[in-house]
Amino acid sequence: MPRLIAGTPGANAILQNSQCSVSLSVTTVTPAGNNFTVSVPLTFTAAFAGAKQVWMYAAGSTANSGCHQLGSWTR
C-alpha cells in the first residue's frame, strides 16, 4: 500500500513526493446529497513516466472508504 499523505482541500499547501504534487488551494470538494465530487489537480514529475493509477482513501470521524482505484492512464 502506498504511503498516505493527508491534507485539507482549499488549504494554502502543496502535497508532494518524488513522483507528483497536488496543490490543495485548487483542490475542491462539492457535496450533493449523499455523494460528493473531489477535483484534485495532479502534476507528475518528468521522470515519472509510464502507466499511472490514482487511488483514493477518504476518512471521517466514524468511518472510512478503504482504498479504491479511481483512475488510470499512461503518460
JOQUIDA-V940018 format. One record per pair of residues at least 6 apart in sequence whose ideal C-beta (glycine too) atoms are under 7 Angstrom apart, sorted by the first residue. I is the first residue (numbers start at 1). GAP is how many residues later the second one is. D is the distance in whole Angstrom. If there is no record, write none. Layout:
i=I gap=GAP d=D
i=I gap=GAP d=D
//
This chain:
i=1 gap=66 d=7
i=2 gap=53 d=7
i=4 gap=53 d=6
i=5 gap=10 d=5
i=7 gap=6 d=6
i=7 gap=8 d=5
i=7 gap=17 d=5
i=8 gap=16 d=6
i=9 gap=15 d=6
i=9 gap=18 d=4
i=9 gap=19 d=6
i=9 gap=20 d=5
i=10 gap=14 d=7
i=10 gap=15 d=7
i=10 gap=17 d=7
i=11 gap=13 d=4
i=11 gap=14 d=7
i=12 gap=13 d=5
i=13 gap=11 d=5
i=14 gap=7 d=6
i=14 gap=8 d=7
i=14 gap=9 d=5
i=14 gap=10 d=7
i=15 gap=6 d=7
i=15 gap=7 d=5
i=15 gap=9 d=7
i=18 gap=27 d=7
i=19 gap=25 d=7
i=19 gap=26 d=6
i=19 gap=29 d=4
i=20 gap=22 d=5
i=20 gap=23 d=6
i=20 gap=24 d=5
i=20 gap=25 d=7
i=20 gap=28 d=7
i=21 gap=22 d=5
i=22 gap=18 d=6
i=22 gap=19 d=7
i=22 gap=20 d=6
i=23 gap=18 d=6
i=26 gap=15 d=6
i=27 gap=12 d=7
i=27 gap=13 d=5
i=27 gap=14 d=7
i=28 gap=11 d=5
i=29 gap=7 d=6
i=29 gap=9 d=5
i=30 gap=6 d=6
i=30 gap=7 d=5
i=44 gap=31 d=6
i=49 gap=26 d=5
i=50 gap=24 d=7
i=50 gap=25 d=7
i=51 gap=23 d=5
i=52 gap=20 d=6
i=52 gap=21 d=6
i=52 gap=22 d=7
i=52 gap=23 d=6
i=53 gap=16 d=6
i=53 gap=19 d=5
i=54 gap=16 d=5
i=54 gap=17 d=4
i=55 gap=12 d=5
i=55 gap=13 d=7
i=55 gap=14 d=5
i=55 gap=15 d=7
i=56 gap=12 d=6
i=56 gap=14 d=5
i=57 gap=7 d=7
i=57 gap=8 d=6
i=57 gap=10 d=5
i=58 gap=6 d=7
i=58 gap=7 d=4
//
